[in-house]
Amino acid sequence: MRNKGNITAITFLLAVFTQANKSHAQGYFFERVYDESLAQVSYVIGDLNTGDAIVIDPRRDIDVYLKIAETNHLKITKIAETHIHADFLSGSRELAAATNAELLLSDEGGPDWQYQFPHLGLRDGSLITIGMVELKVMHTPGHTPESITFLVRDTEISTAPQRAITGDFILVGDVGRPDLLEKSAGHVGSQEIAAKQLYASIQQFSKLPDDLEIWGGHGAGSFCGKNLSTIPHSTLKEEKQFNKAFQFKNDESEFVTYILDGQPAPPKYFAVMKQLNRVERPLLIQIPIHPMLDQPAFQKSIDNNLLIIDTRSKEEVAEGHVSGSLHIENGKSWSTWIGSLVGYEQQIVLVTDEGQTEELTRKLMRIGMDNIYGFVTDLEKMNIELEKSDLVNIEELKRHLDNKDVQIIDVRTEGEYNAGHIKGVENIVLTTLEENVDRIRKDKPIIVHCQSGVRAAMAYSILKRNGIQNVRVYQGGINEWTETEYQLVQ
C-alpha cells in the first residue's frame, strides 16, 4: 500500500507538471511562413494567453497572416522587419494598414539607410514585448548597414534567448551576401566595407549560447546567399561547426575574400525593391482581380505593343505561341525571372493555364509588378495565327558542333558553364542576352540551350523579339547531353 501510495503521488505530480508544461506550451505561439516562389521566410510570434502577436518580414499578400491570426485567436499588434529588403516588396505597411498594428523598424545604419516613412525606431538593445515573449534587438550590420536580429526569449522559462530571427544575416549554411548594395543599388566601394561589418557581426553573434536556434529569412533558391540550405533552421553550435563563414575567427582578410568570391549576379529588380521598401508608395491590401481578355481586347493589346508573357510549359509554347511574346514558364523561380527580364514600366498580358491567374498575380505582387492588363487562358479562341518553335534534337546539335557556320550558345550562368559545358559552345548568360544581341550573328543559324530547356526557351523568345529570326532551341539541354553519356569540358 505504501508503494502504491508513492506511485499514486508521483503520478499525480507528473500529471500536474505535464499539464503545467502543456498550458505553458500552448501559450507561446511560433509559426514560420515560407514563400516558395522567392525562397523567402516570415514569422508570426505570439502569446495565446494575451492574444497578442508580432509578424516579422511579411510579404505583400498579407491574407496569410490575417488567416493565421484568425485561426489561432490572435491579434496582430506589432509588425517588424530585419532590414530594408532587396529581393521582395515588403508587406509591412499593407499589414499595418489592415490591422492598425505598430510598425517597428531599424533606425540603425546611419542617415543614408533610414526608412523614409513613419515608424517606431529600433536600436541595438531595444526590447519588444508580446505577452510573455520578449524580443531583444541586436544590430548585425553587414548584409546591409541597418540589419538587425531579433533575439526571442520566452520569459517564463529562461533568462537567455531561445531563438534568433536573423533575417539575411545568418542563414542556415550561409550568411547574407554583403555585395548587393554595390551590385544592385550602385554604391561603389561598399561591398568590402560591408564584408568587414559582416565579419564583426559574426564574431559578436558567436558569443551567444550554442543552443540558440537560428531562423533565417531565406532558404535555398534565394539570391541573398550562395550556399543556402533547404533546412528551415539550425542552432548556433551547428553553424559554428558547418557554416564556412564561421571558420575565419582570426582572419578578417580571408573572410572578406571568401564572402565576396563567387556570389551570383543579383536579379535586376533588386534595385527597385530596395528603393520601394524605404520610401512612401501606394499600398495594395487586397489581391487584385484582373480581367480575362476576349478576342478584341487581346488583339488590341497586341496592336498597342503590350508585352505578352506566355507562362505555359516549354512544350506547349513550342507547339504554338503569339509572335513576339516573351516565354517565361511558370515555376518556382518565375517571379525572379520576371524581375530579371521585364521592366516595371511595361504593361503586360499573361497567357496562362486555367486556374493559375491568382497564383501569378500573387507572385507579381511580391515583387511590386502590378501593371497587368489582363489574362488569356485559351489562345485557340483568340483567332490569332500562332508560331511554332524551331527545335533541334541531340543528334542534330552534335552534328553542328564542328560547323563554324552555326553559332551555339549556352545561356546558363557563368559558374554553371565553367563547371562543365559542351565543347565549342560559347556562353551568354540569359539575363544578359538582350544587352548582348550584338554578339549574335544574324548571318548564321543560331542554336540556344541551357540545363533543362526552360531557360533556352526563354532565350529563344528573347532573340525572336529582338529580330533574330534564324534561331533554334535545343530543349534537352545539359541534362539530356550527360544522360546520353556525352562529355563536358571545363
N, C-alpha and C positions, 0 to 999 in steps of 0.2 A: 504493500500500500504506500509505503514511504517512497519507493522508487516511482510508483505510478503517479504520486503527487508531484514529485520533482519533474517528471516528464510533462505532466499537465501544466505546471508553472512555466516550464521552459517553452512549451508550445504556445502558451498564452503570450509570453513576452516576445517570441518570434513573430507571432501574428500582429501584435501591436507595432513592432519595429517595421515589419513588412508594409503594414497599412500606412505608417507614417512616411516611409520612403515612397510608397505609391502615390500618396497625396502630394508629396513634395515633387515627384517626377511629373505629376500632372500639372504642376504649377508653372514650370519652366517650358516655354514653347520655342522651338527652333526648327525652321524649315529652309532648305536650300532650293532655290528656283533656278532651273537650268534652261537656257535658250540654246538649243542645238544649232540653230542657224548661224549664230555668231560665236558659239562656244563661250557664252557669257553667263555669269552667275550673279544672282542677287539673293538676299537673305531676309527672312522675316523672323524677328525675335520678339517674344512677348512673355507676359505673366498672365496665365489663365485665371489667376485669382483676382487680380485687379482689372483684367480685360484690356490692358494697355499693350501696344505693340509698336515696334520700330521697323521700318523697311530700309535696307541698305543697298544702294546701287540699283534702283528699279529700272526696268526697261520701259519703253514708251507706251506699249499696250498694257495698260495698268489693271485691266479687269482680273488678271490672275491674282493680284494682291488683294483686291476687294473680295474676291471669292474665298481666298484663304482666311481672311479676317471674318467673313460672314460664317463660314463653316465652323470656325473654332471660337466663335463668340468673342472676337477681339475687336478693338477699335484702334485704328492706326493713328497714333498721336504724334509720332515723330518720323521724319524721313532724313536720311543722311547719305553722303557719298564718300568714297575713299579718296577720290581725286577728280579732276576735270577729265572726263573720258574722251578718247580719240576714236574708238572703234565702234561706238554706238551712240545714238541720241538718247540721253538720259530722260527717264520719265518722272524725275523727282518733282518737277513743277506741275506736271499733269496730276500726279498723285496728291500733291499738296492742295491743288485747286479742288479736287474731288472730295477730300477728307477734312480740309482745314487743319491739317497737321502742321507742326513746326518743321521748318526746313533748316537742318543743321549741316553747315558746310565749312570746309577748311579755310581758315584765314592765314595759314602758313605760306611760306614760299616767297614772300616779298611782294612789292606793289605790282609787278608785271604778271603775277599769277593769281589774281583775285577774281572771284565770281563778281560779275557786274550787275547783279540784281539782288533784291532784298533777301536776307537770310540771317540766321543766328550763327555767329562765327565760332569756330572751334580752334583751339590751340593745343599744343603739346601739354598733356596733363588734364585737359578738360574732362569732366565727368558727365555722363548721361545716365539717368535713372529710369528704368522701366519696371515698376513694381519692385520685385526682389532682385532684378537683374541690373547690374552696373556695367557700363561700357566706358572704359578709360581710353582717351585719345593718346596715341603715340605718333609723333611726327616722324615719318620714314621717307625722306626725300630720296630721289634717285631716278625712279621711273619718270616722275615729274617732281618739280620743286615743292608743290603743295600737298603731295601724297601723305595720307595718314592711315594708320592701322587702328582698328578698334579691338581692345583687349576686353573680352567679355567674361564677367565673373558672376556666378550665382552666389549672392552674398550670404545665403543660408547654409552653405556647405564649405566655403573656403575663403581665405583671405588672399589667395592668389588667383589670377585669371585661368580659366579652363580652355578658352577658345580665343583665337585671334582671327578677325576678319581682315585679311591683308590686302584685299583689292588686287592691284597689279604689282605689289611689292614682292611678296613671297608667293610663288605658285608651286604646286606640287611638282617637284623635279626640276624647277627652274626659278628664275626671278624675272621681274618685269624689265623689258629692254629700256636702256637709257638714251637711245638714239632717235626716238620718234620726234622730239621737239626740233631737232635739226633736219631730219629727213622729211618730215611731214609738214611742220609749221615753219620751216625755213630759218630757224635760229642757229645761224652758222657758228660753229665752235662750241656749242652747248653740250655735245654728247660726251666729251671727255670729262667736263665738269660734273655732269650728271652721273657718269660712271663712278667717279670718286665719291660723290654723295651716296650712291647706292652701296658702295663698299663700306662706308662708315655706318650706314643704317643697318647693314647685315651684322656687322661686328657688335653693335649695340643690342640688336634684337637677339643675338645669340646668347646673351646673358640671362634671358628669361628661362623659366623652368622647362626642362627637357620634355615633360609630358604635355606641354601646351599644344592643343590641336591647331593645325593650320588649315584655314578655309579661305582659299584664294578666289579671285574674281574671274578666272578663266580656266578652261580645260583644253585638251589637245584640239588643234584646229584653229586656234586664235593666232593672230599675227602679233600679239603682245609679248611673245617669247619664242624661243627656238627649240626647246626640248620639253614642252608641256606634256604632262601625264594625263591619262584618261581617269586616273583615280581621283575621287572627289575631294579627299582630304588626307592629311598625314599628321605627323607630330614634329615638333622642333627637333627631337632626337633623330628621327628618320631623315629629316632634311640635312642635318649636320653630317650624317653618315653617307647619304646617297646623292645629294644635290651638289653638283660640281661647283656651283657658285659659292658654296660654303667652304671650299677647300683652299682658300687663299688667305688664311688667317693673318699671316705676317707679310703679305706681298701685294700691296695695292696696285703696283705697276702691272704685275702679271694678271691680276683680276681685270683691270681695265682692258688689256689686250684680249683676254678671253671673252669678256662680255660683249665687246664691240665687233668681234670677228664672227662672220657667218650669219648675221641677222638678216632675215628675208626682207625683200623690198616691201615697204608698207603700202597697202592699197591707197589709191589717190583720194578716196573720200575721207580719210582720216583728218586731213587738214580742215575740211568743212565741219566735221563733228567737233573738233577741238574748239573751233570758234563758236559754233551754235550752243555748245554746252556751258559757255561762260557769259553769254550776253542775253539780253531780252529777246524773245522770239515768240511767234504765235503758238498757242497750245492746241493740242489735238487730244481731247479727253475721250471721245467716242471713236470706235473703229469705223472709219468712213465706208460707205457703201457706194461703189462706183457702178455706172450703168453697163448693161450688156448692149453692145452696139449692133444695130441692124445693118443691112447691106448699104443703104445710102450713107449712114454715119461713118461706117468703116471706109467706104470709098472716099468720102470727104477727108478723113484723117490721112489717107494716103496722098491725096491730091495736095494737101496742105503741108506735106513733108513731116508729119509727126513720126516719131520713132516707133516702129513696130518691133516689139521684142517677143520672139517666139520661145516659149518656155517648155515646149514639149520635148520628148526624148529625141536623141540624135537620129534614131531610126525613123521616127515619124516625120521629122523635119526633112530628112533625106528624100522621103517619098513625095513631098510637096510642101512648098513654103512660099510666102509672098516675096516677090523680088525686092531686094534692098532691105529686107528685115534683118535684125540682129538676133542671132540664136544664142540664148543663154539658158541651158537646160536647168529646170528646177531641181534642186538637190540641197545638200547640207550647206554648201558654200555659195548658194545662189545670191544672197544679199551681198557678200563680199565681191563677187564678180560684177554685180550691178554697180556697186560703188566704185569699182576699178575701171569700168568700161563706159559708163553712162554719165553724162554731165547733168548737174542739177537744174540747168536752165532748159532742158529738153522735156517737152510734153510727150508722154508715152502711151501706147496702146499695148496691152498684153494679150498674146494668144496663148491660151492655156487649156487644160482639160477641165471638164465639168467638175465642180466641187472644190477647185483649188483657188478660187478667187479670194476668199477671206484669208487663207494662208499666205498668199502672195502679198496681199495688202498689208498684213501684219509685218511681214519681212521687210517691206519697203518703209513702213512707219519707223522701224527700228533704226534705220539709217537716215531718216528725215527726208525721204524721197516721196513726196506727196502729190506730184504733178501727174496724176493718172487720168487720162481722158476716158478710158473705158476698157472693157474686156471683149474678146471674141473667143468662143469655145467651139465653133464649128465652121471651119474655113470653107467647107463644101457649099454651105448656104450663102456664102458671100459673092458667088458668081464672079470670081476673080481668077484669072489664069495663074496657075501655080507653077513654080520651077522645081525641078528635081536636083538634088546634089550630085555632083560628078565624083564618083567613088573609084578608088583603086584597091585591089586586094594585095595580099602579101607577096604573091609571086610577081605581080606587075611592079610593085615597089622594088623588089630585088633586082629585076631586070634593068631598072632605071638608075641604079646606084652608080654605075660607071659611065652613065651618059652625061656628058658635060653640057648637053643642051636641055637638061631638066634641072631645075632648082628645087631641092628638097629641104624643107625647113622643119626643125624640131621646135615647138613652141612651149616646151616645158621651162621651168626655172633654170637659171644658170647652174645652181647646185645639182639639180637632177641631171642636167646634161653632162656636167663634169664627172658625175659618179658613174655614168655609163650611157653611151649613145651609139647609134648606128654609124659605122664608119663612112665618112664623106658627107655627112649631113650637117648643115650649119644650124646655129641656134639663134632664134629671135624670140624672146620671151613674149608670151601672149599679151600681157598688159602693156608692152611697148610696141606692139606690132603696128598700130596706126601711126605712131610717130616715126616709124622706120619703113614706111611704104616706099621710100626712095631706094631701099636696099632690095626691093622685089623687082625682078627682071620681067618687064612687060612683054619682051620679045621671046620669052621661053615659057614652056609649060611649068607650072608650079605644083608641088605636092606638099601638103602640110600634115604633120602627125604630132601626137603627144604620148601620154602614158596609156590612156584607155580609149581615146577617141572623143571625149567630151570637150576638152579644150581645142582639139583640132577642128571640131565642128564650129566652135565659136570663131576660130581663126579664119575658117573658110568664109563665114558670113561677113567678117570684118573686111577681108580682102575684096570680096564681091561688092560691098558697099563703097569701097574706095576705088572702084573702076578696074580692078584686076579680074579679068574675065577668064583667062586661061588657067584656072586653078582647080585642083582636085584634092580630095581628102582621103587619107588612109585611116580608117576608123579603128583598125585592130590595135595600132599603137605598139609601144614597147612591150606591153603585156603579151600580146599575141606573138610578137617577134621572139621574145625569150622562151615562151612556151613551146615554140617550134624549134627551139634549141639553136637558133641563130645567135651569133656572137655580138657582144657590145664592146666598144673600146672606151678607154678613159682618157 
